[in-house]
Amino acid sequence: MLNPPKFYSKKSCCAIAPRVTWSSVSSPSLTIPDLVLKCREKENYGSVLRDCSKALSINPKSSKAFYRSSLALLALERVDEALDCCNRCLEIDRDNKSVLGVRERAIKAKAEKERKEQERSQRILKEKEQKRRLNVAFQVRTRALPPDLS
């Protein structure tokens, strides 16, 4: 049987998410996903991922932790991992519209990333071909010139 999410006091929360200042936190005891939200607001995605990992170790079916992990991963441009989090969350909660929206954004970001990578590889290939042609033309030209008699 799974344990419900634990609540942490100020002292133990600081050990989990040291970048959250208690002046910015309104309630004295928060769940880990609430700490994640505070870190995400400050764009501290590393802390978000660590805290979500901790929340998922406590409750592996926490759709909130999967959702917030996918947002952080998407912000860090780790698209494949964000899609994995979305898919795992949708296995638990198929009707989660927020996760469906993040999944759609992740799919678009992945397509864009693949398109850019393909363009980059084509550009590199084209530059290599152009360089090869210039070397061949230079070699042909140097062989065709008569030796300098001066």
ZIFEN-V670554 format. One record per helix or strand of 2 or more residues. SS is the DSSP state (A for helix, B for strand). FROM is the first residue (numbers start at 0). TO is the last residue. If there is no record, write none. Layout:
# ZIFEN-V670554
SS,FROM,TO  SS,FROM,TO
This chain:
# ZIFEN-V670554
A,9,15  A,31,40  A,44,57  A,62,74  A,78,91  A,96,143
